[in-house]
Amino acid sequence: MFLHQSSNLPPEQQQRLHADFVANEQTYLQMRSALLAQYPHQWVAIHDGKVIAVGNNLIQVSDAAAASEGHPFIARGVPKIR
């Protein structure tokens, strides 16, 4: 299993995270390589195992993700420079 990014938060903040958000974060990390190839340098929102919004504008992606009425995970994919 991948280590999730929210594991860097202090324990009291980790406890506030909704389980669905953490699950969506895990899904993002599992899909990350494919997402970077398909959506480089774009914001992506993940919910229930699928991409629900993609774009260059974080506000627009956040608004679209909020419409899911869930706890989506949003990240911007930046491929590593080799």
TAURMO-V612869 format. One record per residue. RES is the residue in one letter. PHI is phi as a letter, one per 30 degrees, with the letter a starting at -180 (999 if undefined). OMEGA is omega in degrees with one decimal (NA if undefined). Layout:
# TAURMO-V612869
RES PHI OMEGA
RES PHI OMEGA
This chain:
# TAURMO-V612869
M 999 178.4
F d 172.4
L d -176.6
H d -176.7
Q d -179.1
S d 177.1
S d 176.5
N d 179.7
L d 173.2
P d -176.7
P e -178.6
E d 176.2
Q d 177.0
Q d -179.0
Q d -179.7
R d -177.6
L d 177.3
H d -179.0
A e 178.7
D d 177.6
F d 179.8
V d 177.4
A d 178.1
N d 176.0
E d 177.7
Q d 178.6
T d 177.5
Y e -177.5
L d 177.4
Q d -178.1
M c -168.0
R e -177.9
S e 179.7
A d 179.5
L d 178.6
L d 179.5
A d -176.1
Q d -174.7
Y b -177.5
P d 176.2
H i 178.3
Q c 174.6
W d 176.2
V b 175.7
A c -178.8
I c 177.6
H a 178.7
D h 174.2
G i -180.0
K b 176.7
V d -179.7
I c 177.3
A a 178.3
V b 175.0
G l 178.9
N d -175.9
N c -176.9
L d -179.0
I d 180.0
Q d 178.6
V d 178.4
S d 178.6
D d 178.6
A d 179.3
A d 179.7
A d 179.2
A d 179.7
S d -179.6
E h 177.2
G c 179.3
H b -176.0
P d 174.3
F c -179.0
I b 178.0
A b 174.9
R c -178.2
G d 175.6
V b -179.8
P e 176.6
K d 177.2
I d -179.0
R c NA
